[in-house]
Amino acid sequence: MSFTLTNKNVIFVAGLGGIGLDTSKELLKRDLKNLVILDRIENPAAIAELKAINPKVTVTFYPYDVTVPIAETTKLLKTIFAQLKTVDVLINGAGILDDHQIERTIAVNYTGLVNTTTAILDFWDKRKGGPGGIICNIGSVTGFNAIYQVPVYSGTKAAVVNFTSSLAKLAPITGVTAYTVNPGITRTTLVHTFNSWLDVEPQVAEKLLAHPTQPSLACAENFVKAIELNQNGAIWKL
């Protein structure tokens, strides 16, 4: 079922990251009503750049760390919903790639995504009188084709794919549809330098970049196309 982004309200978690920033720029070309960016680190220059792309769209930033407890996320969402009244799309895009940081990798890439999704269901779930909504989760092709030297990262992305597929099947109950976008190797700071699990491959970043890669802009363009195609349960490979 195709979906127009015109005049819609979108929350983008990690909308200032490598793929995130280029995707935010693409979204603004679609004449949204509001783009709300939640990110751990404020970047006033990037926000100013986004606002200049399409002055018709209101761009708002809130600091947000996905590893906070669900109660804190719910409090932030209450503020956002009070301001916007409705939210149409949630994009969960936070991610780190460092298999030395096992607990943080799981917390950011998976637990944080689950918690943010759980929190927004309070506002969207049709069983509570909510209007439903659309969740777009950023996975990775490693979710079904692991980079075995980073099994923790790859495992979190497999978890994202399976969690999202379950959400999609629950749509008749909750009114919330979901799908994943799964980028291939994209040239961002994420992949330039990172640690393998137990240092099993010290040259993992160099070996990864020896494979075919894509610029983040190409990934962003396909990302927004996937949002517009709006297929519940889809597992998009970008």
Disulfide bonds with the S-S distance in Angstrom:
none
